[in-house]
Amino acid sequence: MTKEYIGEWNGVPVYTDFLPYGTRRTGQPLDTGSPIFAVYHDTGNPNSTAQHNVDYYKNTYMQDWDSTASAHFFVDDKECIICVPLDEKAWHVLYDTPTDNYYFGDDANDAA
């Protein structure tokens, strides 16, 4: 899979660079069909870029299930890269976290 420019959003170039299928991207559709809310994370990786994070996920696409995580896209000060299609599940949050269910009625992995 190759990085492909798809346009700009508020002056930020946006690309797709999809992860291969594995534990980080299973291809399972969201239970809701499309996202009903968003989950935002700061990776906490000093000096990393959006591409560094996508490359790390691509290089570890078969991470063990007990420690896998993923995200739909990464953004830095230069670009946004979508690495999991927005209508597929990504592994944002542990399933026993109740806040997403309280506010949105569904788990983040299944609906965000």
ABEGO torsion letter per residue (X at the ends): XBBBBAEBBGGBBBBBBBBBBEAABAGBBBAAGBBABBBBBBAGBBGBBAAAAAAAAAAAAABBAAABBBBABBBBAABBBBABBAABBBBABBAABAAAAAAAGBBAAAAX
